[in-house]
Amino acid sequence: MSPGLIMNLDMFPQQLQSLQGRLANLYQDANTAVQPEANLLLAALKELDTASKILEIATQKLLEQTQKLVNVQARLREEYKRYQDLFEFIPNAYLVSDIQGKIQSANRATATLFNLQQRFLVNKPLVCFIAVEERQMFRCQLNQMHRSECDYMQEWILRIQPRDCEPFEAAITVAPIRDVKGNLTGLRWMVRDIHHV
């Protein structure tokens, strides 16, 4: 919610009070007016007064809901930061990709393992970090995952090709990410160097 909208909501109760004061003054003036016009004016003013009281209650509820929303947003930001910190400091290489294997986010361990700064990993196809002779197999396994409707993790043994380094054997764990309708929306990957184990 924009700060400007919250500020406007904060000022609204004062504006409403001012309107109710003006209505009270008009109501008093209407009592001294000529009888037929006064009756019409009094009826209209009563309706306006009732509407302004309903509006005052609705405004108060809206302000309460706005404050609750602000509190929820603050808690969500805190939770996001906490999970982001966990993601960053997982000791294994962990990344998230779209369904084609294009990297959307990667932690520090991935940057170290792939020998490339984190910011350069985003939007790169994961296949770029698979040894050339195993890329076709990687693509086949990825396509097979798309066709199946499995929700379980799979582990593949492939050779990783870091930037400007020798390839090494790795265990790659991949898990699907699905939306509420069960559609595949992304993939979670964990990569472990098993050459030195």
C-alpha positions in Angstrom: 0.0 0.0 0.0 1.4 3.4 -1.0 2.4 5.8 1.8 0.3 8.5 0.1 -2.9 6.4 0.4 -2.2 5.8 4.1 -1.7 9.5 4.7 -4.9 10.3 2.9 -6.7 7.7 5.0 -5.2 9.2 8.2 -6.6 12.7 7.2 -10.0 11.4 6.2 -11.5 11.1 9.7 -10.7 14.8 10.3 -12.3 15.7 7.0 -15.4 13.6 7.9 -15.6 15.4 11.3 -15.5 18.7 9.6 -18.3 17.7 7.2 -20.4 16.5 10.2 -19.9 19.9 11.8 -21.0 21.7 8.7 -24.1 19.4 8.5 -25.0 20.3 12.1 -24.8 24.0 11.2 -26.9 23.6 8.1 -29.4 21.6 10.2 -29.7 24.5 12.6 -30.1 27.0 9.8 -32.8 24.8 8.2 -34.9 25.0 11.4 -35.3 28.8 10.9 -36.2 28.5 7.2 -39.7 28.7 5.6 -41.7 25.6 6.5 -42.1 23.6 3.2 -38.5 24.2 2.1 -37.3 23.5 5.7 -39.0 20.1 5.8 -37.3 19.0 2.6 -33.9 20.4 3.7 -34.2 18.8 7.1 -35.0 15.4 5.6 -32.0 15.7 3.2 -29.8 16.8 6.1 -30.9 13.8 8.2 -30.1 11.4 5.4 -26.7 13.1 4.9 -26.1 12.8 8.6 -26.9 9.1 8.7 -24.7 8.5 5.6 -21.8 10.4 7.2 -22.1 8.3 10.4 -22.0 5.1 8.3 -19.1 6.5 6.4 -17.3 7.3 9.7 -17.7 3.6 10.9 -16.5 2.3 7.5 -13.5 4.7 7.6 -12.6 3.4 11.1 -12.8 -0.2 9.9 -10.7 0.6 6.8 -8.1 2.3 8.9 -7.9 -0.8 11.2 -7.6 -3.1 8.1 -5.0 -0.9 6.6 -2.9 -1.1 9.8 -3.3 -4.9 9.9 -2.1 -5.0 6.3 0.9 -2.9 7.1 1.7 -5.2 10.0 1.3 -8.3 7.8 3.6 -6.8 5.1 6.3 -6.0 7.7 6.1 -9.6 8.9 6.3 -11.0 5.3 9.4 -8.8 4.7 11.0 -10.2 7.8 10.1 -13.8 6.8 11.4 -13.3 3.3 14.7 -11.9 4.6 15.0 -14.9 7.0 14.5 -17.4 4.2 16.7 -15.4 1.8 19.5 -15.7 4.5 18.9 -19.4 4.8 19.0 -19.8 1.0 22.3 -17.9 0.8 24.1 -19.8 3.5 23.1 -23.4 2.6 26.5 -25.1 2.3 25.5 -26.9 -1.0 24.9 -25.2 -4.3 21.2 -24.5 -4.5 19.3 -22.8 -7.3 15.9 -22.2 -8.7 15.1 -22.3 -12.4 12.2 -21.9 -14.7 10.9 -25.1 -16.4 13.4 -24.8 -19.2 16.3 -24.8 -16.7 17.0 -21.0 -17.0 18.4 -19.9 -13.6 16.2 -17.5 -11.6 18.2 -17.4 -8.4 21.3 -19.1 -7.0 23.0 -19.0 -3.7 26.7 -18.2 -2.9 27.7 -21.9 -2.9 26.5 -22.1 -6.5 28.6 -19.1 -7.5 31.6 -20.8 -5.9 31.0 -24.2 -7.5 30.3 -22.8 -10.9 33.2 -20.2 -10.6 30.9 -17.3 -11.6 29.6 -14.4 -9.6 26.0 -14.8 -8.4 24.7 -11.8 -10.5 26.0 -13.4 -13.7 24.2 -16.7 -12.9 20.7 -15.3 -13.2 19.0 -15.9 -16.6 21.8 -18.3 -17.7 20.6 -21.8 -18.8 21.8 -24.4 -16.3 22.9 -26.5 -19.3 25.8 -24.1 -19.8 27.3 -25.6 -16.7 27.0 -29.2 -17.8 30.0 -30.8 -19.5 29.5 -30.6 -23.3 29.5 -34.4 -23.8 26.6 -34.7 -21.2 24.4 -31.8 -22.3 22.2 -34.0 -24.6 21.6 -36.4 -21.7 20.8 -33.5 -19.4 18.2 -32.1 -21.9 16.6 -35.6 -22.3 16.3 -35.9 -18.5 14.8 -32.4 -18.3 12.3 -33.2 -21.1 11.4 -36.5 -19.4 10.7 -34.6 -16.2 8.3 -32.2 -18.0 6.4 -35.1 -19.5 6.0 -37.0 -16.2 3.7 -35.7 -13.5 5.9 -36.8 -10.6 6.3 -34.6 -7.6 9.3 -36.4 -6.1 12.9 -35.4 -6.3 15.2 -37.1 -8.8 19.0 -37.4 -8.5 21.1 -37.3 -11.6 24.9 -37.9 -11.8 26.4 -35.5 -14.3 29.6 -33.7 -14.9 29.6 -30.0 -14.1 31.6 -27.6 -16.1 32.5 -24.6 -14.1 33.7 -21.4 -15.9 37.4 -21.7 -16.7 37.9 -24.9 -14.6 38.1 -28.6 -15.1 34.7 -30.5 -15.1 33.9 -32.6 -12.1 31.3 -35.3 -11.3 28.3 -34.0 -9.4 25.1 -35.3 -7.9 22.3 -33.1 -9.0 19.0 -33.3 -7.1 16.1 -31.8 -8.9 12.5 -31.2 -7.6 9.5 -29.8 -9.4 7.7 -26.6 -8.3 4.0 -26.7 -9.0 1.2 -24.2 -8.7 -2.1 -24.8 -7.0 -3.5 -26.4 -10.2 -0.6 -28.8 -10.4 1.1 -27.1 -13.3 4.9 -27.3 -13.4 6.1 -23.7 -12.9 9.8 -24.2 -12.0 12.5 -26.4 -10.7 14.6 -26.5 -7.5 18.2 -27.8 -7.9 20.9 -28.9 -5.5 24.3 -29.6 -6.8 27.0 -31.5 -4.9 30.6 -32.2 -5.9 31.0 -35.9 -5.4 34.4 -36.1 -7.0 36.1 -35.1 -3.7 33.9 -37.2 -1.5 
